[in-house]
Amino acid sequence: MQQHFTLQYWPEGDELVGRVKELPGLVVQGRDLAELESRAADACRAMATHQSRTAAADVKEARITVETFATPTGR
């Protein structure tokens, strides 16, 4: 099965940084667009492999608490 992903990217310093829109949290870097696309494709394949293994495994859940802190307003 073939999946389609959207790579959003922008320049940052001497490199390009990209994220895959359909996979939040997946961020890649590359020297040029070809390298960025290649790294994003590799990461998408790895995520798909991981997800298929996790779906087959006995997945357990744990409750966590995340603390957030107020950002100073500059006043």
CNS distance restraints for C-alpha pairs under 8 A (distance, minus, plus):
assign (resid   5 and name CA) (resid  20 and name CA) 6.58 0.50 0.50
assign (resid   5 and name CA) (resid  21 and name CA) 7.03 0.50 0.50
assign (resid   5 and name CA) (resid  22 and name CA) 6.26 0.50 0.50
assign (resid   6 and name CA) (resid  20 and name CA) 5.62 0.50 0.50
assign (resid   6 and name CA) (resid  21 and name CA) 5.44 0.50 0.50
assign (resid   6 and name CA) (resid  22 and name CA) 6.79 0.50 0.50
assign (resid   7 and name CA) (resid  18 and name CA) 6.33 0.50 0.50
assign (resid   7 and name CA) (resid  19 and name CA) 5.74 0.50 0.50
assign (resid   7 and name CA) (resid  20 and name CA) 4.69 0.50 0.50
assign (resid   7 and name CA) (resid  21 and name CA) 6.29 0.50 0.50
assign (resid   7 and name CA) (resid  37 and name CA) 7.63 0.50 0.50
assign (resid   7 and name CA) (resid  40 and name CA) 7.51 0.50 0.50
assign (resid   8 and name CA) (resid  18 and name CA) 5.35 0.50 0.50
assign (resid   8 and name CA) (resid  19 and name CA) 5.38 0.50 0.50
assign (resid   8 and name CA) (resid  20 and name CA) 6.29 0.50 0.50
assign (resid   8 and name CA) (resid  21 and name CA) 6.75 0.50 0.50
assign (resid   9 and name CA) (resid  16 and name CA) 6.56 0.50 0.50
assign (resid   9 and name CA) (resid  17 and name CA) 5.44 0.50 0.50
assign (resid   9 and name CA) (resid  18 and name CA) 3.90 0.50 0.50
assign (resid   9 and name CA) (resid  19 and name CA) 6.38 0.50 0.50
assign (resid  10 and name CA) (resid  16 and name CA) 5.60 0.50 0.50
assign (resid  10 and name CA) (resid  17 and name CA) 5.53 0.50 0.50
assign (resid  10 and name CA) (resid  18 and name CA) 6.41 0.50 0.50
assign (resid  11 and name CA) (resid  15 and name CA) 5.93 0.50 0.50
assign (resid  11 and name CA) (resid  16 and name CA) 4.42 0.50 0.50
assign (resid  11 and name CA) (resid  17 and name CA) 6.17 0.50 0.50
assign (resid  12 and name CA) (resid  16 and name CA) 5.67 0.50 0.50
assign (resid  12 and name CA) (resid  17 and name CA) 6.37 0.50 0.50
assign (resid  14 and name CA) (resid  31 and name CA) 7.05 0.50 0.50
assign (resid  15 and name CA) (resid  29 and name CA) 6.76 0.50 0.50
assign (resid  15 and name CA) (resid  30 and name CA) 5.69 0.50 0.50
assign (resid  15 and name CA) (resid  31 and name CA) 4.71 0.50 0.50
assign (resid  15 and name CA) (resid  32 and name CA) 6.77 0.50 0.50
assign (resid  16 and name CA) (resid  29 and name CA) 5.66 0.50 0.50
assign (resid  16 and name CA) (resid  30 and name CA) 5.36 0.50 0.50
assign (resid  16 and name CA) (resid  31 and name CA) 6.12 0.50 0.50
assign (resid  16 and name CA) (resid  32 and name CA) 6.38 0.50 0.50
assign (resid  16 and name CA) (resid  33 and name CA) 7.20 0.50 0.50
assign (resid  16 and name CA) (resid  36 and name CA) 7.02 0.50 0.50
assign (resid  17 and name CA) (resid  27 and name CA) 7.16 0.50 0.50
assign (resid  17 and name CA) (resid  28 and name CA) 5.84 0.50 0.50
assign (resid  17 and name CA) (resid  29 and name CA) 4.51 0.50 0.50
assign (resid  17 and name CA) (resid  30 and name CA) 6.64 0.50 0.50
assign (resid  17 and name CA) (resid  36 and name CA) 7.51 0.50 0.50
assign (resid  18 and name CA) (resid  27 and name CA) 5.65 0.50 0.50
assign (resid  18 and name CA) (resid  28 and name CA) 5.29 0.50 0.50
assign (resid  18 and name CA) (resid  29 and name CA) 6.24 0.50 0.50
assign (resid  18 and name CA) (resid  36 and name CA) 7.13 0.50 0.50
assign (resid  18 and name CA) (resid  40 and name CA) 7.90 0.50 0.50
assign (resid  19 and name CA) (resid  24 and name CA) 7.71 0.50 0.50
assign (resid  19 and name CA) (resid  25 and name CA) 7.49 0.50 0.50
assign (resid  19 and name CA) (resid  26 and name CA) 5.66 0.50 0.50
assign (resid  19 and name CA) (resid  27 and name CA) 4.45 0.50 0.50
assign (resid  19 and name CA) (resid  28 and name CA) 6.29 0.50 0.50
assign (resid  19 and name CA) (resid  40 and name CA) 7.87 0.50 0.50
assign (resid  20 and name CA) (resid  24 and name CA) 6.79 0.50 0.50
assign (resid  20 and name CA) (resid  25 and name CA) 8.00 0.50 0.50
assign (resid  20 and name CA) (resid  26 and name CA) 5.90 0.50 0.50
assign (resid  20 and name CA) (resid  27 and name CA) 6.84 0.50 0.50
assign (resid  20 and name CA) (resid  40 and name CA) 7.27 0.50 0.50
assign (resid  26 and name CA) (resid  43 and name CA) 7.69 0.50 0.50
assign (resid  27 and name CA) (resid  40 and name CA) 7.88 0.50 0.50
assign (resid  28 and name CA) (resid  36 and name CA) 6.71 0.50 0.50
assign (resid  28 and name CA) (resid  39 and name CA) 6.52 0.50 0.50
assign (resid  28 and name CA) (resid  40 and name CA) 6.15 0.50 0.50
assign (resid  29 and name CA) (resid  36 and name CA) 5.83 0.50 0.50
assign (resid  29 and name CA) (resid  39 and name CA) 7.56 0.50 0.50
assign (resid  30 and name CA) (resid  35 and name CA) 5.19 0.50 0.50
assign (resid  30 and name CA) (resid  36 and name CA) 4.43 0.50 0.50
assign (resid  30 and name CA) (resid  39 and name CA) 7.51 0.50 0.50
assign (resid  31 and name CA) (resid  35 and name CA) 6.36 0.50 0.50
assign (resid  31 and name CA) (resid  36 and name CA) 7.11 0.50 0.50
assign (resid  32 and name CA) (resid  36 and name CA) 6.17 0.50 0.50
assign (resid  33 and name CA) (resid  37 and name CA) 6.01 0.50 0.50
assign (resid  34 and name CA) (resid  38 and name CA) 6.17 0.50 0.50
assign (resid  35 and name CA) (resid  39 and name CA) 6.14 0.50 0.50
assign (resid  36 and name CA) (resid  40 and name CA) 6.10 0.50 0.50
assign (resid  37 and name CA) (resid  41 and name CA) 6.07 0.50 0.50
assign (resid  38 and name CA) (resid  42 and name CA) 6.23 0.50 0.50
assign (resid  39 and name CA) (resid  43 and name CA) 6.13 0.50 0.50
assign (resid  40 and name CA) (resid  44 and name CA) 6.11 0.50 0.50
assign (resid  41 and name CA) (resid  45 and name CA) 6.22 0.50 0.50
assign (resid  42 and name CA) (resid  46 and name CA) 6.22 0.50 0.50
assign (resid  43 and name CA) (resid  47 and name CA) 6.13 0.50 0.50
assign (resid  44 and name CA) (resid  48 and name CA) 6.14 0.50 0.50
assign (resid  45 and name CA) (resid  49 and name CA) 6.18 0.50 0.50
assign (resid  46 and name CA) (resid  50 and name CA) 6.11 0.50 0.50
assign (resid  47 and name CA) (resid  51 and name CA) 6.02 0.50 0.50
assign (resid  48 and name CA) (resid  52 and name CA) 6.22 0.50 0.50
assign (resid  49 and name CA) (resid  53 and name CA) 6.32 0.50 0.50
assign (resid  50 and name CA) (resid  54 and name CA) 6.04 0.50 0.50
assign (resid  51 and name CA) (resid  55 and name CA) 6.03 0.50 0.50
assign (resid  52 and name CA) (resid  56 and name CA) 6.51 0.50 0.50
assign (resid  53 and name CA) (resid  57 and name CA) 6.29 0.50 0.50
assign (resid  54 and name CA) (resid  58 and name CA) 7.70 0.50 0.50
assign (resid  54 and name CA) (resid  59 and name CA) 6.97 0.50 0.50
assign (resid  55 and name CA) (resid  59 and name CA) 7.56 0.50 0.50
